[in-house]
Amino acid sequence: KHFRRGAILGDAKAQSMVGSLMKKGTHADYAEAFMWYQKAANQEDAVGQYHLYQAYRFGAGVKRDTFKALIWLRKSAWNGHSDAQEELGNMHKLRMQLLSI
């Protein structure tokens, strides 16, 4: 309840938290989770950006879009999200391996 109040008031961390809560349980609402993540991501919140990456990558709450997924992954990594940084690094390693074949 407190997270939702903060999210409505525009707190990016609370918006990301509400997004995560919307994906839990038997009444998960991925479209609403996406909306909250988008609000957080647009405020440069690395967690919200990372969740947008995942949403676009897997088509959770939004149409699957690899290009948009990579945009959000890069933004999240740039803003310091360690999982995004690691994933981007792994993608780069794989690309280099494929180019060397």
C-alpha distance (Angstrom), angle and dihedral (degrees) to the residues before:
residue distance angle dihedral
K1 . . .
H2 3.81 . .
F3 3.80 91.7 .
R4 3.79 91.2 53.0
R5 3.80 91.5 52.0
G6 3.79 90.5 51.3
A7 3.79 91.0 45.3
I8 3.79 92.1 52.5
L9 3.80 89.0 49.6
G10 3.81 89.2 55.2
D11 3.81 103.5 -101.5
A12 3.81 105.1 154.5
K13 3.82 95.3 -153.4
A14 3.81 90.6 51.5
Q15 3.81 90.0 47.5
S16 3.80 90.7 54.6
M17 3.80 90.4 47.4
V18 3.82 92.4 50.7
G19 3.81 88.6 48.7
S20 3.79 89.8 54.6
L21 3.80 92.1 46.8
M22 3.82 90.3 51.9
K23 3.82 89.8 61.2
K24 3.80 94.7 56.1
G25 3.76 131.5 88.9
T26 3.76 134.7 14.4
H27 3.81 93.1 -55.7
A28 3.81 96.3 53.3
D29 3.80 113.1 164.3
Y30 3.81 109.8 -161.7
A31 3.80 93.6 177.1
E32 3.80 91.5 57.2
A33 3.80 90.7 43.3
F34 3.81 88.2 53.7
M35 3.81 90.7 51.7
W36 3.82 92.1 53.7
Y37 3.80 92.8 45.2
Q38 3.79 89.7 50.9
K39 3.81 91.5 53.3
A40 3.81 90.4 50.8
A41 3.81 94.1 43.2
N42 3.79 91.9 52.3
Q43 3.83 86.8 59.7
E44 3.82 90.1 55.9
D45 3.82 93.3 -102.3
A46 3.82 105.3 161.3
V47 3.82 93.2 -153.8
G48 3.79 92.6 52.9
Q49 3.80 89.7 46.5
Y50 3.79 91.6 51.6
H51 3.79 91.4 50.5
L52 3.81 90.1 50.2
Y53 3.79 87.6 53.3
Q54 3.80 89.7 53.7
A55 3.80 92.8 44.8
Y56 3.80 92.6 52.9
R57 3.80 92.8 41.4
F58 3.80 95.0 52.6
G59 3.81 100.5 25.6
A60 3.81 94.4 -116.4
G61 3.80 108.8 163.4
V62 3.79 91.9 -18.1
K63 3.79 138.4 54.1
R64 3.80 111.2 -79.8
D65 3.82 110.9 -100.3
T66 3.81 120.0 170.5
F67 3.80 94.1 -169.5
K68 3.82 93.6 54.3
A69 3.80 89.5 43.1
L70 3.80 91.1 58.2
I71 3.81 92.2 46.6
W72 3.80 90.7 55.6
L73 3.81 92.7 43.0
R74 3.81 90.5 55.2
K75 3.81 92.5 46.9
S76 3.78 91.4 49.5
A77 3.80 92.1 48.5
W78 3.80 90.7 47.5
N79 3.81 89.4 52.6
G80 3.79 91.8 53.9
H81 3.82 106.1 -96.7
S82 3.82 103.0 154.7
D83 3.82 96.1 -154.1
A84 3.81 89.8 51.5
Q85 3.80 90.7 48.7
E86 3.79 91.6 50.1
E87 3.80 93.4 46.5
L88 3.79 92.2 48.3
G89 3.79 89.7 49.2
N90 3.80 91.0 50.6
M91 3.81 90.5 50.3
H92 3.79 89.7 51.8
K93 3.83 91.9 50.0
L94 3.80 91.0 49.6
R95 3.80 91.0 48.8
M96 3.79 90.7 51.3
Q97 3.81 91.1 48.8
L98 3.79 91.5 50.6
L99 3.79 91.9 48.8
S100 3.79 91.2 52.9
I101 3.81 94.4 55.9
